Amino acid sequence: MALLTINPDKCNRDGICADVCPIKIIYFKGKESLPVSVPGAENLCIRCGHCVAVCPTGAISHEIMMPEQCLPVKKEWRMTPEHAEHFFRYRRSIRVYQKKTVDREVLARLIEMASYAPSGHNLQPVKWHVIYDSVELKRLTGLVADWMRYMIKKHPDVANLMHMDLVVAAWDAGVDVICRDAPHLIIAHGSAADTTAQTSCTIALTYLDLAAPPLGLGTCWGGFFQAAATFWPPLQEAMALPKGNVSYGAMMAGYSKYKYQRMPLRSKPQVTWL
């Protein structure tokens, strides 16, 4: 199949596909002709699907996707500004979880929803690693506490900034303020050689965080875990990520023990205009 295929019976020759193409590999001469791909387009195309998604008549097909394979936009589902604000404000960082396992299918759907996050040049470099077993998660959390003990001894100034002494004391007393006794942890990782991976993982985890409440789930960024995953070789080895890949973010996941009734205030944004 060619990179792009145009159905002449459906194409209304409006040139929209050429206009939105981020790489400008679609050439549109005018109403008298159909859009065509430029020479070498196969090597330049980033497979973003914009051309297929934007065509009002479904006239253009890409080698990796056809119009009928793409879900149509449901105009009636579009959020109003008020709905969007409520959606963002409703989300909470959950630190108290039910002692209940989340079905793998639910977590898989959550990750699939997060996979629609944008990435530079549509490289989609994000990979996912789920610590599903709660016993294994507890073992890995213990390695985070070990890293903190090392930091308290070798780098007390940094440890004091993060109150690691209090975290370790709580852990030793049976209170987990590292991963909050969450039943699962979701790690976004990517190639250490890919300069786009870290940002893409952060964006994807943000999508995951926002997608959780509609699925009945609660999430919280695992800052302590991620810090240890960055610097502590025993934890890096225990996570068993593919060779050359590193963790760029961790998210606790589970069912919240409590339901929130109000949306707390936040500071006003500080904005400068040029």
WOGI-V962049 format. One record per run of one state. SS is the DSSP state (~ for helix, > for strand, _ for the rest). FROM is the first residue (numbers start at 1). LEN is the number of residues. If there is no record, write none. Layout:
SS_FROM_LEN ; SS_FROM_LEN
//
This chain:
__1_3 ; >_4_3 ; __7_9 ; ~_16_5 ; __21_5 ; >_26_2 ; __28_8 ; >_36_2 ; __38_3 ; ~_41_4 ; __45_5 ; ~_50_5 ; __55_5 ; >_60_3 ; __63_2 ; >_65_1 ; __66_1 ; ~_67_3 ; __70_5 ; ~_75_3 ; __78_3 ; ~_81_10 ; __91_2 ; >_93_1 ; __94_3 ; >_97_1 ; __98_6 ; ~_104_11 ; __115_5 ; ~_120_3 ; __123_4 ; >_127_5 ; __132_2 ; ~_134_21 ; __155_1 ; ~_156_6 ; __162_2 ; ~_164_9 ; __173_11 ; >_184_8 ; __192_5 ; ~_197_19 ; __216_2 ; >_218_4 ; __222_1 ; ~_223_9 ; __232_1 ; ~_233_7 ; __240_5 ; >_245_10 ; __255_1 ; >_256_1 ; __257_18
//
